Amino acid sequence: MKSTPTRGLALLSFCLAATLLCAQTDVNFELKSMSLGPYEGMTTTVAGADEKLAQSCWRDLMKQYGGKCKKSKPEKFKTEGVFIDGIGGADGLNVYAMFEEQGEAVKTTVWMSERGNFITDADSDRDVERFKALMREYGQTLCSESIQQDLDAEQKSMDKVERDLTQLERAHQGYLDDIERAKKAIEQAEMRIEKNEAAQEETRLELEKATDAVKAVQALLAAGKC
């Protein structure tokens, strides 16, 4: 079934709203406890996403830099010795990530350290700005993936409704076809009834003639004339 103008406008409005939402990814430093103690981590909160999707997006982001996420507590992931352009020096970074669902949103907190020194708001502008850019990139990716999931779910729902409508339309046509067949059957039955009634009338006349003939013969027999 082809897309209707209304459906196209709805999807366009949805995509525009999604673009604006993803463009508003905020990142901030926040003092928060993690496995090595209380340190400043960079946070971003994405509405509509859940923890499972957030973890998947973060793993993919670390893979882009050749890092592999390992389990860590109380945060979820630790990525050791990863090199991220524009952050830190030649020793590689240890990156920790925590994910917290907050109603219909997920908050991600990330800590980065090099040789035990955590990147904070007081560090060099280059490290901080690149850290923020990385978190915005992650937040926008998570936002886009979350919206894509919603869009896929809406598409599946819409496809199901379209299939249901198609089935109803086919059933409706089937009923119309049944009515046409029934009309033809009725017309044929009415014609047969007319022929039957005419045949009945002819047969009655023949029966009357045969009855009269029998009565005439019986009268002759009674009169002794046969």
C-alpha positions as CSV (number, residue, x, y, z in Angstrom):
1,M,0.0,0.0,0.0
2,K,1.4,3.4,-1.0
3,S,2.1,6.1,1.6
4,T,-0.6,8.7,2.0
5,P,0.2,12.5,2.1
6,T,-0.9,12.5,5.7
7,R,1.5,9.7,6.6
8,G,4.4,11.4,4.8
9,L,3.8,14.7,6.6
10,A,3.7,12.8,9.9
11,L,7.0,11.1,9.3
12,L,8.6,14.4,8.1
13,S,7.4,16.1,11.3
14,F,8.8,13.3,13.3
15,C,12.2,13.5,11.6
16,L,12.4,17.2,12.0
17,A,11.5,16.9,15.7
18,A,14.1,14.2,16.1
19,T,16.8,16.4,14.4
20,L,16.1,19.3,16.8
21,L,16.1,17.0,19.8
22,C,19.4,15.4,18.9
23,A,21.0,18.8,18.3
24,Q,20.2,19.8,21.9
25,T,22.6,17.2,23.6
26,D,23.9,18.9,26.8
27,V,27.1,17.7,28.5
28,N,28.3,18.7,32.0
29,F,30.9,17.8,34.5
30,E,29.5,16.3,37.7
31,L,31.3,15.0,40.9
32,K,30.2,11.4,41.2
33,S,31.4,8.3,43.0
34,M,32.9,5.5,41.0
35,S,35.2,2.5,41.6
36,L,38.3,4.6,42.4
37,G,36.4,7.2,44.5
38,P,34.6,10.5,43.9
39,Y,35.8,12.1,40.7
40,E,34.4,14.5,38.1
41,G,32.8,12.7,35.2
42,M,31.2,14.1,32.1
43,T,27.4,13.5,32.0
44,T,24.8,13.6,29.3
45,T,21.1,12.6,29.6
46,V,19.1,11.4,26.6
47,A,15.3,11.3,26.7
48,G,13.6,8.3,25.2
49,A,16.6,6.0,25.4
50,D,17.1,3.1,27.8
51,E,20.2,1.6,29.5
52,K,20.6,-1.3,27.1
53,L,20.7,0.9,24.0
54,A,23.0,3.4,25.8
55,Q,25.5,0.6,26.6
56,S,25.4,-0.7,23.0
57,C,26.1,2.8,21.6
58,W,29.0,3.3,24.1
59,R,30.6,0.0,23.2
60,D,30.4,0.9,19.5
61,L,32.0,4.3,20.1
62,M,34.9,2.7,22.0
63,K,35.3,0.2,19.2
64,Q,35.8,3.1,16.8
65,Y,38.9,4.0,18.8
66,G,40.2,0.4,19.1
67,G,39.0,0.0,22.7
68,K,37.2,-2.9,24.2
69,C,34.7,-2.4,27.1
70,K,35.2,-4.6,30.1
71,K,32.8,-5.0,33.1
72,S,33.5,-2.7,36.0
73,K,31.6,-1.8,39.2
74,P,29.9,0.3,40.4
75,E,30.1,1.7,36.9
76,K,29.3,-0.6,34.0
77,F,32.2,-0.5,31.7
78,K,35.9,0.2,31.8
79,T,38.0,0.6,28.7
80,E,41.8,0.5,29.2
81,G,44.6,2.1,27.2
82,V,42.4,3.6,24.5
83,F,43.7,6.4,22.4
84,I,41.2,9.2,21.5
85,D,42.3,12.0,19.2
86,G,42.8,15.3,21.0
87,I,42.5,13.9,24.6
88,G,45.5,13.1,26.8
89,G,49.0,12.2,25.6
90,A,50.9,9.1,24.4
91,D,50.0,6.8,27.4
92,G,46.4,6.0,26.5
93,L,43.3,6.6,28.5
94,N,41.4,4.6,31.0
95,V,37.7,5.3,30.4
96,Y,34.9,4.4,32.8
97,A,31.2,4.6,31.9
98,M,28.1,4.4,34.1
99,F,24.5,4.3,32.9
100,E,21.4,5.2,34.9
101,E,17.8,5.0,33.8
102,Q,15.8,8.0,34.9
103,G,12.2,7.6,34.1
104,E,12.0,7.7,30.3
105,A,15.6,8.9,29.9
106,V,19.1,7.5,30.5
107,K,22.0,9.4,32.1
108,T,25.5,8.4,31.1
109,T,28.5,9.4,33.1
110,V,32.0,9.0,31.8
111,W,35.3,9.4,33.6
112,M,38.7,9.6,31.7
113,S,42.1,9.2,33.4
114,E,45.6,9.2,32.1
115,R,48.3,7.7,34.5
116,G,45.8,8.0,37.3
117,N,45.0,11.7,36.6
118,F,41.3,12.3,35.9
119,I,40.3,14.9,33.3
120,T,38.3,17.6,35.1
121,D,36.8,21.0,34.2
122,A,40.1,22.5,35.4
123,D,42.2,20.7,32.8
124,S,43.5,22.1,29.5
125,D,40.9,23.5,27.1
126,R,41.9,21.0,24.4
127,D,41.2,17.9,26.6
128,V,38.0,19.3,28.0
129,E,36.6,20.5,24.7
130,R,37.5,17.2,22.9
131,F,35.9,15.3,25.9
132,K,32.8,17.4,25.5
133,A,32.7,16.8,21.7
134,L,33.1,13.1,22.2
135,M,30.2,13.0,24.7
136,R,28.0,15.1,22.4
137,E,28.8,12.7,19.6
138,Y,27.8,9.8,21.8
139,G,24.7,11.6,23.0
140,Q,23.6,12.5,19.5
141,T,24.2,8.9,18.3
142,L,22.2,7.5,21.2
143,C,19.4,10.0,20.6
144,S,19.3,9.1,16.9
145,E,19.4,5.3,17.6
146,S,16.6,5.7,20.2
147,I,14.5,7.7,17.7
148,Q,15.2,5.1,15.0
149,Q,14.0,2.4,17.4
150,D,10.8,4.3,18.0
151,L,10.4,4.9,14.2
152,D,10.9,1.2,13.5
153,A,8.3,0.3,16.1
154,E,5.9,2.9,14.6
155,Q,6.6,1.6,11.1
156,K,5.9,-2.0,12.2
157,S,2.6,-0.8,13.9
158,M,1.7,1.1,10.8
159,D,2.5,-1.8,8.5
160,K,0.3,-4.1,10.7
161,V,-2.6,-1.6,10.4
162,E,-2.1,-1.4,6.7
163,R,-2.2,-5.2,6.4
164,D,-5.3,-5.3,8.6
165,L,-6.9,-2.7,6.3
166,T,-5.9,-4.7,3.2
167,Q,-7.5,-7.8,4.6
168,L,-10.7,-5.9,5.5
169,E,-10.8,-4.4,2.0
170,R,-10.4,-7.9,0.4
171,A,-13.1,-9.3,2.7
172,H,-15.4,-6.4,1.8
173,Q,-14.8,-7.2,-1.9
174,G,-15.5,-10.8,-1.2
175,Y,-18.8,-9.9,0.4
176,L,-19.7,-7.8,-2.6
177,D,-18.8,-10.8,-4.9
178,D,-20.9,-13.1,-2.7
179,I,-23.9,-10.6,-3.1
180,E,-23.4,-10.6,-6.9
181,R,-23.3,-14.4,-7.1
182,A,-26.4,-14.5,-4.8
183,K,-28.3,-12.0,-7.0
184,K,-27.5,-14.1,-10.1
185,A,-28.6,-17.3,-8.3
186,I,-31.8,-15.5,-7.3
187,E,-32.5,-14.4,-10.8
188,Q,-31.9,-17.9,-12.1
189,A,-34.1,-19.3,-9.4
190,E,-36.9,-16.9,-10.2
191,M,-36.7,-17.9,-13.9
192,R,-36.9,-21.5,-12.9
193,I,-39.9,-20.8,-10.7
194,E,-41.6,-19.1,-13.7
195,K,-40.9,-22.1,-15.9
196,N,-42.0,-24.4,-13.1
197,E,-45.2,-22.6,-12.6
198,A,-46.0,-22.7,-16.4
199,A,-45.1,-26.4,-16.5
200,Q,-47.4,-27.0,-13.5
201,E,-50.2,-25.2,-15.3
202,E,-49.8,-27.3,-18.4
203,T,-49.6,-30.5,-16.3
204,R,-52.8,-29.5,-14.5
205,L,-54.6,-29.1,-17.8
206,E,-53.3,-32.5,-19.0
207,L,-54.4,-34.0,-15.7
208,E,-57.9,-32.5,-16.1
209,K,-58.1,-33.9,-19.6
210,A,-56.9,-37.3,-18.4
211,T,-59.4,-37.2,-15.5
212,D,-62.3,-36.3,-17.9
213,A,-61.3,-39.2,-20.2
214,V,-61.2,-41.6,-17.3
215,K,-64.6,-40.4,-16.1
216,A,-66.1,-40.8,-19.6
217,V,-64.8,-44.4,-19.9
218,Q,-66.1,-45.2,-16.4
219,A,-69.6,-43.7,-17.4
220,L,-69.7,-46.0,-20.5
221,L,-68.8,-49.0,-18.4
222,A,-71.5,-48.2,-15.9
223,A,-74.0,-47.8,-18.7
224,G,-73.1,-51.2,-20.2
225,K,-72.1,-49.8,-23.4
226,C,-68.7,-51.3,-23.5
